[in-house]
Amino acid sequence: MGNPLTFNVAMEGTALHITNGDALTEKMKELDLPGQVVIWREMLCEGPCAKEVGNKEFIKLRKKFLKEYYDISAENYEEKFIPQLKALKAAKNFDYVVLWFEFDLFCHINMLAAISFFMEHKEQKPFFLVCSKKLKGETEHHPLSLLNLKQLQNHYNNKITLTPQDLEIALLIWELYCCNNPMPLKPQIKTTSNFEYLSSCIRAHIERFPNSNTGINSLERNVLKIIENQHISSENQLLGYALQYQGYYGYSDIQMQRLLNKISIFFVFENDRIVLNEKGRAAYDGKKNFYRDLKNDDWFGGVKMYDFLYEADSHRLLKL
């Protein structure tokens, strides 16, 4: 997929690199690639979002959410994220854009927002994606920031050409993520694009809404499954397992810790290990619905998490 001619022409010019964070940026700089670098320091897979990235409403929503749920101050946001937005808006004298983002939901939502912001403020340029996809000979995904320089260079050499149609798909998915109805996202799972993992990320997002039978979502149930199947001797070990085996979500440690705090009603420490209590057993076995016990004011983009239910049998969302 993609247009090799576009790729060859673009590579003769200068790049604008948009990276998914500081760790990858430091590693990427060791490759000594030419071009400007902008770092995307956000976590838009959680909390409310406005479609127009960087406008007053967007910034107000994000500052309030990050302060309330993660104790990240408005000053920190102004220092870390806003200057990077301004740098992206002011960038010039480049011929193409290289996106450096992982395969997971965390990175994909940030990537969609970055594309949306760029397309709103800059003239269209050729786009390429460096993603933590499995390359030939590899058996599992590895985060880009954890690759050695030879591996990272290999990913860069094999970067994916994004077509104008891919960018239109990205804009649509971002718009749908920010609207107050997640149902139109479901059909987008079948959309074909050069974003190899976008369909999996949309599916993972839809399964973040509470299950219609149990009231817990896919990620929360996965933690209960880990407790059931592994010998977990501490909450720190549980956090490690939850981070390692979270599939397509890509949550950070602070996000996963908040999730563990939320579902701590389901487990106890007993005989030197963490086990499911009576509620946890009922939730894991699907014997009781805990929607009311867990309901809070969490948002995903433009919608409240507990305004919709995920029906596992039909793989669809239901409006409450």
C-alpha positions as CSV (number, residue, x, y, z in Angstrom):
1,M,0.0,0.0,0.0
2,G,1.1,3.6,-0.4
3,N,2.9,5.3,-3.3
4,P,6.6,4.5,-3.7
5,L,7.1,7.5,-6.0
6,T,5.7,9.8,-3.3
7,F,8.1,8.1,-0.8
8,N,11.2,8.7,-2.9
9,V,10.4,12.3,-3.7
10,A,9.6,13.1,-0.1
11,M,12.9,11.5,1.2
12,E,14.9,14.0,-0.8
13,G,13.6,16.9,1.4
14,T,13.7,17.8,5.1
15,A,11.5,16.1,7.7
16,L,9.4,17.2,10.6
17,H,9.4,14.5,13.2
18,I,6.5,14.2,15.6
19,T,7.3,11.8,18.4
20,N,5.2,10.1,21.1
21,G,7.3,11.2,24.1
22,D,10.7,12.1,25.6
23,A,12.1,8.6,25.9
24,L,11.7,7.8,22.2
25,T,12.9,11.3,21.3
26,E,16.2,10.9,23.1
27,K,16.8,7.5,21.5
28,M,15.7,8.8,18.1
29,K,18.2,11.7,18.3
30,E,21.0,9.2,18.5
31,L,20.2,8.2,14.9
32,D,21.2,11.7,14.0
33,L,18.3,12.1,11.5
34,P,18.0,15.5,9.9
35,G,14.9,17.6,10.5
36,Q,12.9,19.3,13.3
37,V,11.4,17.3,16.2
38,V,8.2,18.0,18.1
39,I,7.2,15.9,21.1
40,W,3.6,15.0,21.8
41,R,3.3,15.0,25.6
42,E,-0.4,14.1,26.2
43,M,-2.6,11.1,27.1
44,L,-5.8,11.8,25.2
45,C,-7.0,8.2,25.5
46,E,-8.4,9.3,28.9
47,G,-10.4,12.3,29.9
48,P,-12.6,14.7,27.9
49,C,-11.4,16.2,24.6
50,A,-12.5,18.9,22.2
51,K,-12.1,18.3,18.5
52,E,-10.2,21.4,17.9
53,V,-6.8,20.5,19.5
54,G,-5.2,23.4,21.4
55,N,-8.2,25.7,21.5
56,K,-9.4,27.3,24.7
57,E,-12.0,24.6,25.3
58,F,-9.6,21.8,24.7
59,I,-6.9,23.3,27.0
60,K,-9.5,24.0,29.8
61,L,-10.8,20.4,29.6
62,R,-7.4,18.8,29.7
63,K,-6.0,20.9,32.5
64,K,-9.0,20.2,34.7
65,F,-8.9,16.5,34.0
66,L,-5.2,16.1,34.5
67,K,-5.2,18.1,37.7
68,E,-8.2,16.3,39.2
69,Y,-7.2,12.7,38.3
70,Y,-3.4,12.8,38.1
71,D,-2.4,15.9,40.1
72,I,-0.7,17.3,37.0
73,S,-0.8,21.1,37.4
74,A,-1.9,23.6,34.9
75,E,1.6,25.1,35.1
76,N,3.1,21.7,34.2
77,Y,0.7,21.5,31.2
78,E,1.7,24.9,30.1
79,E,5.4,24.1,30.3
80,K,5.3,20.6,28.8
81,F,2.6,20.4,26.1
82,I,1.6,23.9,25.0
83,P,5.1,24.9,23.7
84,Q,5.2,21.8,21.6
85,L,1.9,22.6,20.0
86,K,3.2,26.1,19.3
87,A,6.4,24.6,17.8
88,L,4.3,22.3,15.6
89,K,2.2,25.2,14.4
90,A,5.2,27.4,13.7
91,A,7.3,24.7,12.0
92,K,8.4,25.6,8.5
93,N,11.0,24.7,5.8
94,F,10.1,21.0,5.9
95,D,9.0,18.7,3.1
96,Y,7.3,15.8,4.8
97,V,6.2,14.6,8.3
98,V,7.3,11.5,10.1
99,L,5.0,10.2,12.9
100,W,6.7,8.1,15.6
101,F,3.9,6.3,17.5
102,E,3.3,2.9,19.0
103,F,0.7,0.3,18.0
104,D,-1.5,0.8,21.1
105,L,-4.6,2.9,21.8
106,F,-2.7,5.4,24.0
107,C,-0.4,6.3,21.1
108,H,-3.0,6.0,18.4
109,I,-5.4,8.6,20.0
110,N,-2.4,11.0,20.4
111,M,-1.4,10.4,16.8
112,L,-4.9,11.1,15.5
113,A,-4.9,14.4,17.5
114,A,-1.5,15.3,16.2
115,I,-2.6,14.7,12.6
116,S,-5.8,16.7,13.2
117,F,-3.9,19.7,14.6
118,F,-1.4,19.6,11.8
119,M,-4.1,19.4,9.1
120,E,-5.9,22.4,10.7
121,H,-2.9,24.6,10.8
122,K,-0.5,23.6,8.1
123,E,-0.6,22.9,4.4
124,Q,-0.8,19.2,3.5
125,K,2.5,17.4,3.2
126,P,3.5,13.8,2.6
127,F,3.2,11.7,5.8
128,F,5.0,8.7,7.0
129,L,4.6,6.5,10.1
130,V,7.3,4.8,12.2
131,C,5.3,2.3,14.3
132,S,6.2,-0.5,16.6
133,K,4.9,-3.1,14.2
134,K,6.5,-6.5,14.1
135,L,9.0,-6.5,11.3
136,K,10.2,-9.6,9.5
137,G,11.9,-12.1,11.8
138,E,10.4,-10.5,15.0
139,T,8.0,-12.5,17.2
140,E,6.5,-9.8,19.4
141,H,6.0,-6.1,19.6
142,H,8.7,-4.0,21.3
143,P,8.2,-0.3,22.2
144,L,10.2,2.0,19.9
145,S,11.9,3.6,22.9
146,L,13.3,0.2,24.0
147,L,14.7,-0.8,20.6
148,N,18.5,-0.6,20.1
149,L,19.7,1.9,17.5
150,K,20.0,-0.7,14.8
151,Q,16.5,-1.9,15.3
152,L,15.2,1.7,15.5
153,Q,17.0,2.5,12.2
154,N,15.4,-0.5,10.7
155,H,11.9,0.7,11.7
156,Y,12.7,4.1,10.2
157,N,14.0,2.6,7.0
158,N,10.7,0.6,6.8
159,K,8.4,3.5,7.7
160,I,4.9,3.4,6.3
161,T,3.7,5.7,3.6
162,L,0.4,7.3,4.5
163,T,-1.9,8.3,1.7
164,P,-4.3,11.3,1.6
165,Q,-7.1,8.7,2.2
166,D,-5.3,7.5,5.4
167,L,-5.2,11.1,6.6
168,E,-8.9,11.5,6.0
169,I,-9.6,8.4,7.9
170,A,-7.5,9.7,10.8
171,L,-9.4,13.0,10.8
172,L,-12.7,11.1,10.8
173,I,-11.8,8.8,13.7
174,W,-10.6,11.7,15.7
175,E,-13.8,13.6,15.1
176,L,-15.9,10.5,16.1
177,Y,-13.7,10.0,19.2
178,C,-14.5,13.6,20.3
179,C,-18.2,13.5,19.6
180,N,-20.9,12.6,22.2
181,N,-21.8,9.3,20.6
182,P,-19.2,6.5,20.2
183,M,-21.6,4.2,18.2
184,P,-20.4,5.4,14.8
185,L,-16.9,4.2,15.7
186,K,-17.9,0.6,15.5
187,P,-18.3,0.4,11.7
188,Q,-14.8,2.0,11.3
189,I,-13.2,-1.2,12.6
190,K,-13.7,-2.7,9.1
191,T,-12.0,0.3,7.4
192,T,-8.9,-0.6,5.5
193,S,-5.9,1.8,5.8
194,N,-2.2,1.9,6.2
195,F,-2.7,2.3,9.9
196,E,-2.2,-1.4,10.6
197,Y,-3.4,-1.3,14.2
198,L,-6.1,1.3,14.0
199,S,-8.9,-1.3,13.8
200,S,-7.6,-3.1,16.9
201,C,-7.3,0.2,18.8
202,I,-10.9,1.1,17.9
203,R,-12.1,-2.3,19.1
204,A,-10.1,-1.9,22.3
205,H,-11.6,1.5,22.9
206,I,-15.2,0.2,22.4
207,E,-14.5,-2.5,24.9
208,R,-13.5,0.1,27.5
209,F,-17.2,0.8,28.1
210,P,-18.7,-1.2,30.9
211,N,-19.9,-4.7,30.0
212,S,-23.7,-4.8,29.9
213,N,-23.8,-8.0,32.0
214,T,-21.0,-7.3,34.6
215,G,-20.5,-3.6,34.6
216,I,-16.7,-4.1,34.3
217,N,-14.9,-3.3,31.1
218,S,-12.4,-5.5,29.2
219,L,-9.3,-3.9,30.8
220,E,-10.7,-4.3,34.3
221,R,-11.7,-7.9,33.7
222,N,-8.2,-8.6,32.4
223,V,-6.8,-7.6,35.8
224,L,-9.2,-9.9,37.5
225,K,-8.0,-12.7,35.2
226,I,-4.4,-12.0,36.1
227,I,-5.2,-12.2,39.8
228,E,-7.1,-15.5,39.2
229,N,-4.4,-17.1,37.1
230,Q,-1.1,-15.8,38.6
231,H,0.5,-15.9,42.0
232,I,0.6,-12.2,42.8
233,S,2.3,-11.4,46.0
234,S,2.1,-7.6,46.1
235,E,0.2,-4.7,44.5
236,N,3.4,-3.6,42.9
237,Q,3.7,-7.0,41.2
238,L,0.0,-6.8,40.1
239,L,0.7,-3.4,38.6
240,G,3.7,-4.9,36.6
241,Y,1.6,-7.8,35.3
242,A,-1.3,-5.5,34.4
243,L,1.0,-3.2,32.4
244,Q,2.7,-6.1,30.7
245,Y,-0.5,-8.0,29.7
246,Q,-2.8,-5.1,28.8
247,G,-2.9,-5.8,25.0
248,Y,-3.7,-2.9,22.8
249,Y,-4.3,-0.3,25.5
250,G,-0.8,1.0,26.2
251,Y,-1.7,2.6,29.5
252,S,1.1,4.2,31.5
253,D,1.9,3.2,35.1
254,I,-0.1,6.1,36.6
255,Q,-3.2,5.2,34.5
256,M,-3.0,1.6,35.4
257,Q,-2.6,2.4,39.1
258,R,-5.7,4.5,39.0
259,L,-7.6,1.6,37.4
260,L,-6.3,-0.8,40.1
261,N,-7.4,1.6,42.8
262,K,-10.9,1.7,41.2
263,I,-11.3,-2.0,41.1
264,S,-9.7,-2.7,44.5
265,I,-13.2,-3.6,45.8
266,F,-12.7,-6.9,43.9
267,F,-9.5,-8.3,45.6
268,V,-7.9,-8.8,48.9
269,F,-4.4,-9.8,50.3
270,E,-4.7,-13.3,51.8
271,N,-2.1,-15.9,52.7
272,D,0.7,-13.9,51.1
273,R,-1.0,-13.4,47.8
274,I,-3.7,-11.2,46.2
275,V,-6.9,-13.1,45.5
276,L,-10.4,-12.3,44.3
277,N,-12.9,-11.7,47.1
278,E,-16.6,-12.5,46.9
279,K,-17.3,-9.5,44.7
280,G,-14.3,-10.2,42.5
281,R,-15.4,-13.8,42.0
282,A,-18.9,-12.7,41.1
283,A,-17.6,-10.1,38.6
284,Y,-15.1,-12.5,37.0
285,D,-17.7,-15.3,36.7
286,G,-20.3,-12.9,35.3
287,K,-22.7,-13.7,38.1
288,K,-23.5,-10.1,39.1
289,N,-23.5,-6.6,37.6
290,F,-21.3,-4.0,39.4
291,Y,-22.2,-1.0,37.2
292,R,-23.5,1.0,40.1
293,D,-20.5,0.1,42.3
294,L,-18.0,1.3,39.7
295,K,-19.8,4.2,38.1
296,N,-17.9,7.5,38.1
297,D,-17.4,10.6,35.9
298,D,-14.7,9.2,33.6
299,W,-14.6,10.5,30.0
300,F,-13.3,9.0,26.8
301,G,-12.9,11.9,24.4
302,G,-16.4,13.4,23.9
303,V,-18.4,10.9,25.9
304,K,-18.9,9.8,29.5
305,M,-17.7,6.2,30.0
306,Y,-20.9,5.2,31.9
307,D,-23.4,6.6,29.5
308,F,-22.9,3.6,27.2
309,L,-22.7,-0.2,27.7
310,Y,-20.7,-2.8,25.7
311,E,-22.7,-5.8,24.7
312,A,-20.1,-8.6,24.3
313,D,-22.3,-11.1,22.4
314,S,-23.1,-8.7,19.6
315,H,-20.0,-6.5,20.0
316,R,-22.0,-3.3,20.0
317,L,-22.6,-0.3,22.2
318,L,-25.9,0.5,23.9
319,K,-27.0,4.0,25.0
320,L,-28.3,4.2,28.5
